[in-house]
Amino acid sequence: SHGRFAQFARAIRKAYPGIKIIATMPVKGDVQPDLVDEHFYRTARQFLHETHYFDHFSRKGPKIMVGEWATMQGTPTPDFGAALSD
């Protein structure tokens, strides 16, 4: 939960002030990570629809990195549309 994140983040920052904290999902509340590692698994159509997903995010909040993404389309392996989307 977000409350547990705040507890851990405060303790880590107090004991190890040089360590950067990375969260794998956005965090609500006043204690924020240094970086959010987003993971996206979508269809090609969903990726196209979300072209401007980050356009309105605050530039004052944590940095965002998309560490994993994949188009989940085509069976048993992705098709050409998935390759273009990625």
C-alpha positions, 0 to 999 in steps of 0.5 A: 500500500502507499502507506507502506511505501512512505514508511520504507522510503523515509527509513531508506532515505534516513539511513542511506541518503544517497540511494535513489528510490524506484517505484514500479507504479505511481505513488500517491501521497507526499512521499514520492520515489525518485523514479517511477518504472512503468510497465505497459502490455497493450494491443497495438490499438491501445498503444496508438490511442495512448500516443500522448499518454505522458503529455500532461504529466507534471514535470515537477514529480518523479522522473518516469522510465518505461522499463518494459513494454510489449504489444500483446497481439497475435498468436502464438507470436506477435504479428506485424501490427504488434512489431510496428506498435513496439 
